[in-house]
């Protein structure tokens, strides 16, 4: 499955199939949360949070791809990501784009 952030695919004519999206909500591990709170005192990357968000993006992307494949898509164009805090200690990551078929 081809994923691009552009609205077109160079050299290809596209048939639009529709919006596809995937999302997940991840929560922090309480043990990690305690150790990461100490990190905020000295500064630097919060690696366990970075890993959590990377995993969430992967899950959301795969769910978007699964939805596109169910429509018979060859690609997803205009791919975008968003994230939001849904409650204390939990974040939603969403991947979305337009499923297309090559003509």
ABEGO torsion letter per residue (X at the ends): XBBBABABBBGBBBBBAEBBBBBBBBBBBAAAAAAAAAAAAAEEBBAAAAAAAAAAAAAAAAAAAAAAAAAGBABBBGBBBBBBBABBGBBBBBBBBBBBBBX
